Amino acid sequence: MKRRIPLRKRLLVRLLFASALIAVCSVAATTWLAVQTTTRALREEQGQDLADDLRILARLSGYAATHPDWKGVQPLVTDLAARTGRRIALTATDRTLIADSARKGTALPLGAAAAVDPLRTDTYTQPGAQLSGVDPRAVGPYRLTAHERAELDAMAEKLRSCDSRFGLELKIQHTPSGRPVLLNPDGSDGTDTLAQECGYGLNHPVRTEQKALDALTASARACLKDHGLGLREPLYLYLNPTGRNPLSRYALAKYPKAGNEQALKTAQSCTEAALRAQLDPYVAPVADLYLGGGEATPPRFDMSPANKAKIVGVVGLVLAVTVAVTAAVATRLVRPLRALTEAAQQPPELHVRVPVTTRDETGILAEAFNDLTERRERIEAQRKAMVSDIAHELRSPLTNIRGWLEVTRDGVVAPDPALLGSLHEEALVLQRVIDDLQDLAAADAGTLRLHTEPVAAEELLGQVAAAHRVAAEAAGVTVRSEVDASPWIDADPLRMRQALGNLVSNALRHTPAHGTVTLAARRHGDEVVLTVTDTGTGIAPQDLPHVFERFWRAEKSRSRRTGGSGLGLPIVRHLVAAHGGTIVAGGEPGAGAVFTLRLPAAEAPPD
């Protein structure tokens, strides 16, 4: 009877529910992502506004550094406003309007965004500004004349050409004062890499620079004198090799460290004050910069009701499409599962298979189901064959025993010693089959008990050979043993004699007269290798995978009395595995067979 699955437990319903939940989560995640993206975009726009503000400040600071006043700045303000979309206004410190990009009469923003002062620039807002706070474009009296530029350009080109012969590829760049400088390909100062043969005269100040530098030094020394330092040590000023404004260095070797630091700060302060005073006539006065949004600038973000309706509509559409697609996919997934369920509900003896129509997880499950069915069918066939073989193995000796007992009871045959010996032999055959079955049942159940102890391989092989010597002599076969270096194994001696005895018995049955059965043992690393080799009929390659199967015989026509019960080799395999070892069969037809056992080695016990 087919079991009815509740609606809430059906795979299709659960898949639909899961897909709807996933869709809701996906929509929520997408919405969150959109909000985060919008927020990030707003921040990027704010960052862009900040970058635009810095560029505006840098351009206006550069104008102030190169002009003595603000006359003519209106075109620059108008151009910057058009490029950035911002309102730009410049006023004097008393809020007198200098230039404005907005219409006349437009009120100024509430507060100034920055002060434009080339002599006190912000090192953050003005990239490249000196630590002294002076805009590097404010060169004033340090600007070179045309003649000095020409001389320095010729010298720089000569140095560059000279250094190129030594593998130094320098480039020439001009500073705001007109001085050429040599730079490495990475933009660093190239004077450190100049070849000695080419000279170093490019960094020496020219007449204009030296005149301005002397005036700066005099002003700075006057300041130091006012602080009581001017008469102690000389003040050394130099031109930066890259052409930027000069910095002060004060020789303080004669003072303690703490005093040196304070004197150095005073010298630095005096030099900066002197430099600002020197450049002040050449730069525009301080101005306040006002920034605001342009008149045509659209709103940054607008979450209107229409936009909200669009978001809700998109969410609903995504949810509907997800459910529809999931329903189609789920139906396709459930179809092969139903086929598997119907096949599994069929009677076991039918061994029903299911068609494999896909290569996904369901297809893999169908293949596994078919493999399981094939194994079950094979095991069932083996079980039937095993029951039949066991019945046959038990029937043969029981039939003989019953027959002899009946004729003895009827007085046809006298119970002489020969008859009793025959009955005893049949009982032994019956007992051997029962013992083999009992051993296999114990091995299958995991209850095969071992009493292990260190066993000398030489002694073990000798005992097995001695136990089968009588049977071997009767068959005209020689049994011998070969032991290399007397290895020891940790094993149950009774069970190992049983395993090797089964192998020797099997070898004697398949070895003709004048043949040889050899038992050998040798140490190989942490293992002891035992081999049982015969010179009999051998084993065909196609039979090697089956030699350890129960009740299997290579020759089906062989007598069960002479050919064995078919349980000896399976018992050997279980016994070897119980000892933690392995057994492998080999051989070729007509060349004999060899069985190789590998068992863990043991240390010889102390004497």
Secondary structure as GFF3:
##gff-version 3
##sequence-region A 1 607
A	DSSP	three_ten_helix	7	9	.	.	.	ID=ss1
A	DSSP	alpha_helix	11	66	.	.	.	ID=ss2
A	DSSP	alpha_helix	74	84	.	.	.	ID=ss3
A	DSSP	beta_strand	86	92	.	.	.	ID=ss4
A	DSSP	beta_strand	97	100	.	.	.	ID=ss5
A	DSSP	beta_strand	114	116	.	.	.	ID=ss6
A	DSSP	three_ten_helix	140	142	.	.	.	ID=ss7
A	DSSP	alpha_helix	146	164	.	.	.	ID=ss8
A	DSSP	beta_strand	171	174	.	.	.	ID=ss9
A	DSSP	beta_strand	180	183	.	.	.	ID=ss10
A	DSSP	three_ten_helix	191	193	.	.	.	ID=ss11
A	DSSP	three_ten_helix	196	198	.	.	.	ID=ss12
A	DSSP	three_ten_helix	201	203	.	.	.	ID=ss13
A	DSSP	alpha_helix	207	226	.	.	.	ID=ss14
A	DSSP	beta_strand	235	238	.	.	.	ID=ss15
A	DSSP	beta_strand	247	250	.	.	.	ID=ss16
A	DSSP	alpha_helix	257	279	.	.	.	ID=ss17
A	DSSP	three_ten_helix	280	282	.	.	.	ID=ss18
A	DSSP	beta_strand	287	293	.	.	.	ID=ss19
A	DSSP	alpha_helix	305	344	.	.	.	ID=ss20
A	DSSP	three_ten_helix	348	350	.	.	.	ID=ss21
A	DSSP	alpha_helix	361	409	.	.	.	ID=ss22
A	DSSP	alpha_helix	417	445	.	.	.	ID=ss23
A	DSSP	beta_strand	453	456	.	.	.	ID=ss24
A	DSSP	alpha_helix	457	467	.	.	.	ID=ss25
A	DSSP	alpha_helix	469	475	.	.	.	ID=ss26
A	DSSP	beta_strand	478	483	.	.	.	ID=ss27
A	DSSP	beta_strand	488	491	.	.	.	ID=ss28
A	DSSP	alpha_helix	493	510	.	.	.	ID=ss29
A	DSSP	beta_strand	516	524	.	.	.	ID=ss30
A	DSSP	beta_strand	527	534	.	.	.	ID=ss31
A	DSSP	three_ten_helix	541	546	.	.	.	ID=ss32
A	DSSP	alpha_helix	560	563	.	.	.	ID=ss33
A	DSSP	alpha_helix	568	578	.	.	.	ID=ss34
A	DSSP	beta_strand	582	587	.	.	.	ID=ss35
A	DSSP	beta_strand	593	602	.	.	.	ID=ss36
###
